[in-house]
Structure formats: C-alpha cells, structure tokens
Amino acid sequence: MSRKVLYRWLEWLRWPNLCIVALTQVLVQYALIERYVGYVELPFPHFLLFVFVTVLIAASGYVVNDLYDLPTDRINKPDKLWIGRHVRKAVAWRYYLGMVAVGAVIAAGLAAYVDALHLWGIYLLAVGSMFSYSKWLKGRPFWGNLLVALFTAFVVWIVWFANRHVLATFAERQPHTAAWLWAMVHGYCLFALLSTLMREMIKDLEDETGDRLAGLCTLPIVYGVAFAKKLTVVVGVVLALLLGFVAIWLFAERRWLAMGTAMGLAIWVLWLCEATFRAQKKTDFAAVSMELKLIMVVGLIAVLFL
C-alpha cells in the first residue's frame, strides 16, 4: 500500500479525531490520575490495549456512519465520499465487522484480566450505541446529537471508571485531593459533552439542505433553522458558564495558567454563540464547527497544566 493510499484510508477513518480520543485517555490516566494518586489500576501495556479498544469503537462508528450516510453525503460532501469511490460498500461492511470483532476480543481479555467479565457489556453497549446512532438516531432531532456527545464524555469517564478501586482507596487517605480530582475529571466530561453537543447541532445546521433532500428529520428541518440556532446558542451559553465557574474555582486554587485558559475558552465560546446567530451560509456554519473542534483540542491540552 502506497503512502498516499494509506493516508487516504487514515483520512477516511478521521485519524485526527482518533488521535484526540487516544490522547484524551492518556492524559486523564497519566496527567491527572497517576500524577495525583501515584499509581493506576491497569499496567501500561494493558492500558494501551484499553485505549486501542476505545479507538476501534470510534473508528468503527465512523465507518458504519458513512455506510448509512451515503445518500446524504452524496449531496452534502460529494468531494469527500470514500465508500463507492475508493472502497466497495460490501468491503466497508467487512472492515466494520472486523474492527468490532477485534475490539470485542480485546475487551473480553481486559475484562478477564480484572476478573470482571460482566464489564464486557460496556463494550457491547458502546458499539451498539454507535450503530443505533448511524441507523436510527442520526436523522432524528437532537437525540442523535446527544448520543454522540455522551460517547465523547464516555471516552473520559471510562478511564475514571477503570481506576475506580484505586481512586476509592486514595479517597480514604486524601479526601480533599480526591474530591478535587473527581471534580476536574467529571467537569472535563461535562465540557466534552457540551462542546460536542454544540458542534453536532452546528453540523446539522451546516448540512440542513442535503439532509432535507435526503428525507432526514434533524432539528433545523423539524423545528426550523431559527429555533435550532437558538437551542445551539443555549447549549453554548451553558458551556461558557461552566468554563466561567471553572475559572473562578481555579482562581481560588491559585492555578493561574489553567484559570486564564478556562476564561479564554469561555469568551471564545460566547463569541461563537454570536457567530452562530449571524451564520447564514453553509460555509459560516462550517467555520463555527471548525472553531469548536479547536476549542475541544485546547480544552484537552489544558489538562496538562491543571
């Protein structure tokens, strides 16, 4: 496989997004939990497998989403079509099933390693949720957006859950630090949820014309563009308030760099709320969507100096 072809395959799988997923889990594991607790539940090789499973869930979600999105993608982004142009639909299905199968085997092995095979059900739930989104919920108002946002928050939360026994022991020894750590990780979960929800709603506004022609029932199609804009802005304002609250809290903790970052992100989000109101064309919404992705990346990097 040539370098050019490999890059195209990685582009199809949204490799920057997959890198963000992996980096998010690594930072939560080592920049937060291990840094403050001193040790983590899973040894490094097992944690790498843990991250790989999460990346496989996300990648398989992108593939199945593209499979069910073919009619709308032919209208919304014909220049970015991969299935049908570079790979046959049947082959794409085989790749999807292969990724799901590999992830299932690794997830079962990890569940057996921690002597909790019932936790394998979390993998099945995550894969099933991504499939349900692509097949049934993507074309529904709001609920599909919320499911994607919940998965983004899940990427953060599942690392906390994997270390629950270690964290419970740590909380007995250092309750104040444990409470601070709990608040920061779950606050980041909420940040991931709200920023992703806002971005997904913006993408529905961006794709409104193509989605309407494809017969979908997204928020701007069912309730109108004006209402969809207002609801998107409400989510953005809630996100900005969350960041403002975090900035005040970090000010009290005298964490100046993190405080400045949180406040800067809050102002940035408010500016994007105003830009959403002004947006009229597809390119306007695309610009807001890209800036929201940058906000998510900056928020992730901020974990490094919390």
N, C-alpha and C positions, 0 to 999 in steps of 0.2 A: 504494500500500500504506500503510495507516494505521500510526501509531506503535505501536499496541497489537499489530497483526498482525506487524509487524516484530520486536517484542520477543519474541513467541511463537516466531517462526522462529529467532531467535538462541538462545532458551532450548532449543529442540529440538536445536540444534547444540552445546549446552553451551558457550556463549560464555565463561563464566569459565575453563573448562578450556583453551579455545583461547587465551585471553589469557595464561594461565600458560605454555603451550607457547611462544608468541611471546616473552614476557618472559624466559623461561629462556635462549633462544638469544641474545637481545640482550645479556643480562648476561654470558654466557660470552664472547661476541665482544668486547664493549667494556669491561666492568668487570674482566675478567681478561686476556684475550689481548692486546688492543690496549694496555691500561693498562701491562702489563709488557714486552711485546715492542716496542711503539711503532708498529706498523703491522699490517695484516691482509691476507689474500690477496684477498678479494673487495671491490671498491668498494661503497660504501653502497647504491646502487640495486640492484646485483646481490644483495647480502646480503638486502635486503628481499624480493626475489623468492625467495631461498633459504628465508627464514622462511615466506613465504606458501605455498610448496610443502609444508613440514612441517605447517602448519596445515591445508592441504587434505587431507593424508593422515589427520590426526587426525579432521577433520570427516567425511570420507567413511567412516572407520571407525565413527564414531558412527551414521551413517545406516544402513549395512549391518548393524550390530549390532542396531539397532532393528527392521530388517526381519526378521531371523531370530529375534528375541526376542519377537515378537508374542504367541505363546501364553503365555509365562511372564509377560510384562508385564501381560497382562490379569488375572493373579492377584496378582502382587507389587506393582504400582503402577498400578491402573486409572485413577486420577485424573490420571496424567501421560502417558497414551497420546496420541501425536500422529498416528501413521500409522493411518488408518482413521477417525479423528475429524476431523482438520484437513486431511489430505492423503491422497489415494488411494495404495494400495500401488504401482501402476504409475508414478505420478508420482514417488514417493520413489525408485524404482529409476532413473528418468531423472536425478534430481538426483545420485544416487550416481555414475552413469556419467559425467555431465557434470563433476563435480569431479575424478574420476580422469583424465579426458581432458585437462582444463585443466592439472592438475598434471603430467601426462606431457609436455605440450608445453613447459611452462616448465622442467622438469627437464632435458629434452633440450637446450634452449637454453643452460642453465647449463653442462651437460657439454661442449657445443661451445665455449663461451666459454673454459673452462680447458683446451681441447684434450685432453679425456679422455672421449670418448663412451661408453666402456665403463662409466663410473661411473653412467650412466643405469640400469644394472641395479640399483643400490641402491634407486632409487625403486620399481622393479617388485617388488623383494624386500619392501620395507616395505608396499606396498599389498597384495601377495599374502599377507603375514603377517596383516594386519588382517582380510582376507577369510576366511582359514583359521580364525582365532580365532572369528569370528562363526558360520561354517557348521559347523565340526567340533570345535574345541577348547574352546569356552566351556562345554559341558556335560560336560567330562572333568575328573577330579580333578587339580588342581594345575597341569597343563601349560598350560591356558588362562590361569591367573593369572600364570604365569611369562612367557608371551609378552607380555602387556600390560606387565608390569614391565620386560621387555627393551626394549620400544618406548619407554618413558619414559626409560630410560637412553640409548637411541639418540638421543633429542632433544638430549641434552647432548653425547654423543660425536661426533655427526656434525659439529658446529661445530669441534671439535678436529681431526677428520679433514680438513675443508675447508681448514684452515690448516696442514696438515702440512709443507709445504715451507718456509713462513715460520718455523715452530717449529723445524725441523731446523737452519736457518741460525742462529737465535737460540741454540740449544743449543751450537753451536760457540763462540759468543762468550761466553756467560754460562751455563755448565753448571749452577751451583748454583741460580740463579733458575729456569732451565728445568726442573730436576728438581722444585723446589718447585711450580711451576705445573702440571707433569704430575700430581703427587700430588694437588693440590687439585681439578683438573678430574675426574680419574678417581675420586677419593674422592667427589665430588659425584655422579658416575654411579652409584656403588655405593649412595649414600644414596637416590637416586631409585629405583633398582631395589628395594632392600629395603623402603622405605616404601610403594611402590606394591604390591609383592607382599603385604605385610601387609594393606593396605587391601582388595585384591581378595579375599583369603581371608576377611576380615571380612564383605565384601559377600555372599559365598557363604553364610556363617552367617546373615546377615540374611534372605536370600531362600530359605532351606532349604525352607520349607513349599511355596512356589509352585513352586520347581524340582523338588521331588519329585512334585507333581501333574502337572507338565509332562513327566515322564519323563527328566529330566536326571540325570547321574551326577557331580555335583560332590563335592568332598572330604567335606563333612559327611554327604552321602547315602550314599556308598560305604563310608566308614570310621567314620561316627558323629560326632555333634556334639562329644563329649568329645575324641576324637582330633584333630579339626580345630582345636579350641581350643588344644590343647597344641602342635600344629605351628605355629599362628599365633603363639603366645607365643614359641616358639623363634626364629622369624624376628624378632620384636620385640626379644628379648634380643640377638641378633646385631647388630641395628641400633643398640641402645643402646651396646653395646661399641664399635662403630665410632665413634659420636659421642664416647664417652669417650676413645678413643685420639686422635681429632682434637683434643679439648680439651687433652689432655696435650701434644700436639705444638705447638699454638698457644700454650700456656703457655711452652714452651721458646723459642718465637719472639717472646714478649712481645707477642702480639696479644690484649690483654685483652678487648676487646669481643667479638671472634669466639670467644674461648675461653669466655666466660660464656654466649654463645648456644648453643654446642655442648653444654656441660654441662647447660644448662637443657633443651635438646631431649632429651638422654639421659634425664634424670629424668622428663620428660613421657612419653616412650615407655615407660619402665618402669611408670609409673602406668597407662598404657593397657593394658599386659600384664595387670596385676592386674584392671583393669576388664573385660577380655575373659574372664578366668576367672569373674568374678561375673555376667557377662551371661547373661540367660535369655530375654528377650523380643526381638522384632524391633526395638523402639524402643531397647533397650540397645545392640544391635549398630550401629544407625544412628548413635547418639551417638558411639560409638568411631570409626566410619568418618569422621564429620564432623571429629572432632578430629585424625585422621590427615591429612586434607586440609589442615587448618590448619598442622600440623607441616611438611608439604611446602612450603607457602607461606612460612612463617617461614624454613625452610632456604634457600629460593630468595632471599629478601630478604637473608639473611646474606651472600650472595655480594658484596653491595655494599660491605661493610666488611671483607672478608678481608684 
